[in-house]
Amino acid sequence: MKKAGGEAIAYIGDATSDDFAQEIVAVAANTWGTIDIIVNNAGFTWDSMLHKMTG
């Protein structure tokens, strides 16, 4: 939550790609200069429920 002092970015890519890890680290490093925390949170849904969720 940016209001509380936090900031995050989302990176959409193919987590099965051999270059994915290097790409996401490069995006984070280019955005902030350093990396303090990385959350590995890749996922998918088989039942298409994500697009039906409300905010």
Secondary structure by P-SEA (a helix, b strand, c coil): ccccccccccccccccccaaaaaaaaaaaaacccccccccccccccccccccccc
